[in-house]
Amino acid sequence: MAARDYQVAVHIENTPEAVIKYVADVRNRPLFFPSLKSVSDIKGDPSAVGTTWRWTFVALATEFQGTAKCLEHQAGKLYSFQTAGGIESKFTYRAQPDKKGTKLTIDLEYTIPQHMESRLPTTKIADAMKKAEADQVIQNLKVILDK
Amino acid sequence: MAVVVLRFGLVLAGYPHLGGAMPIDSVALGMGVVLLGLVMVKMDSYVWLLRVKAPDLSEQIRGACAGPFLDCEEPRPGLFLLRSKGETRRLQMVCLGPRMLILLLPHQGGLGKVRLLVQWLSKQYAGPIPRVTIVLRKE
């Protein structure tokens, strides 16, 4: 089982509170996450710790479905969630005041079990896809949240 | 190219020959079909044929506009005016039947929020080719 991580950051012309409030609401995620088709079966407040949901991810003309859970939410500072299933990943969004706006950082950690690696494109391609996805996510958030 | 387009146009118009001087040949017809295919591929970026009820799609569009804070006005059923940064784009539905419609997508240039809305729609209506679904479970 190989663990990988990736970090992206961007400056957003909005308050840290508004940025974290937006990313914490799981219902907004399919709009800024390019490969995330939908979330459903949300159990609990959409942005509260402990809330779980089902997700459908589209990649290489294939839909993957799994579950996820909110791990941590500090208003205006931090939000993190973890996906469960064949490919486990943890997303952490951190917001820090930056001049008149916010520096938003996304940390992505994920592990691909050995038995899943044979079903996926080569590790290099899978990594490149993940990084491209994370870069797109943060640029989309800038488009949505810049005042 | 102009000759091919002319010949293909004549075929479609029902003129197999033009005074006997310009016989329609299968090459011109083939190239015309290819051209038509290219035009259809180009149109695919802004004209979609969808199998969905118009009220359901309208509700989806209104809901999706709220996500990226895209101002959405529906002056008449099926016509959406999307506003962002002082610019307006049109998204229009043309009903063909109770569960069939054409969606005319807006030009996305310069407006990132409109691009995000169209990307979201493309994930919900992926096209006629069925997708494989893999359910991931914790082991």
Interface residues (C-beta under 8 A of the other chain):
Chain A: R27 N28 P30 L31 F32 P34 L36 K37 S38 V58 A61 T62 E63 F64 Q65 G66 A84 G85 G86 I87 P113 N140 V143 I144
Chain B: A64 G67 P68 F69 G112 K113 R115 L116 L117 Q119 W120 K123 Q124 A126 I129 R131 V132 T133 I134 V135 L136 R137 K138 E139
